[in-house]
Amino acid sequence: MGVEDDDPIPVDAALLSSSMFVGDVIAGRGVTPFLEAARAACCKTANGDHMVEAAQDLMVDFMLQ
């Protein structure tokens, strides 16, 4: 769900509010329709690439132990 541009977003966009943080775990897709809806609702967002970058050092440390 949400991988293709014409996929429905996983929640009703009317439920999004500016007090929410919305993270999309689909890496390599940039701003997905879900994130576009969240940004339109003034939510703070992170895409899948941001999440991979944030976890990258932890993954390397884990593999090198």
Stockholm file with secondary structure:
# STOCKHOLM 1.0

chainA/1-65         MGVEDDDPIPVDAALLSSSMFVGDVIAGRGVTPFLEAARAACCKTANGDHMVEAAQDLMVDFMLQ
#=GR chainA/1-65 SS CCSSTTSCCSSCGGGCCTTCEEECCCTTCCSCHHHHHHHHTTCEEECHHHHHHHHHHHHHHHHHC
#=GC SS_cons        CCSSTTSCCSSCGGGCCTTCEEECCCTTCCSCHHHHHHHHTTCEEECHHHHHHHHHHHHHHHHHC
//
